Amino acid sequence: MTSPRPPLDALDVIIPVLNGGAGLAETLAALPPVHQVIVVDGGSTDDSAALAAARGARVLGSDRGRGGQFAVGAEAATAPWLLFLHADTRLDEAAWMALAAYIAKTDAVATAAVFRLRLDDPAWQARVLERAVRLRVALLSLPYGDQGLLIHRDLYAAVGGFASLPLMEDVELVRRLGRRRLCLLDGAAVTSAERWRRRGWIRQTARNLRCLALYFLGVAPARIATLYGR
């Protein structure tokens, strides 16, 4: 029997969306009761905003760009803890239990947390990619946004929050946090593998690595986004 989820009255969940209604519906359905769910729409032409409103989320509008959308959501949040989730990512039961235990600790306000990546695909390529992500996080302390980000609002403000970037907003923020202020919690962030299925496992992975390499070489995120059609 699944253990009941703990109440999360101290948590606001912030989700950016852009024409992602199908994934957003699953993400919202998987949320436990929290203080507030904030969906920031970047100008969707599908039913994303209406779907979120129908499910009780607070819906805000923003220019497209996940970094800016996250920033708008954080500005509107009022709970002490913030959970940033992609529209096609949901936490499993173990992750929610770990999250609740984490925010109950008095010293947790000094660090941020992410979760283990799990792709929603049975393919062997998905398991290889998950292992590669675990290695990247262990060696470089470099999680991506599809692993979620749990952070106290005071620490979020202290590091300057999300920058309004069209790409690499997750990497930019965790670099400012640094290894000592980032931890990996039990449980998984279950993320859609649709883009890997659509573009191909090797092609999409290579694309992600090229974006990361260009970023570390000093290429502006706006230029990287233009190169890759974002």
Secondary structure, DSSP 8 states (H G I E B T S, - for coil): -------EEEEEEEEEESS-HHHHHHHHHT---EEEEEEEESS-SSSHHHHHHHTT-EEEE--S-HHHHHHHHHHH--SSEEEE--TTEEE-HHHHHHHHHHHTSGGGGG-EEEEEEEES--SHHHHHHHHHHHHHHHHH----GGG-EEEEHHHHHHTT-----SS-HHHHHHHHH-GGGEEEEEEEEEE--HHHHHH-HHHHHHHHHHHHHHHHTT--HHHHHHHTT-
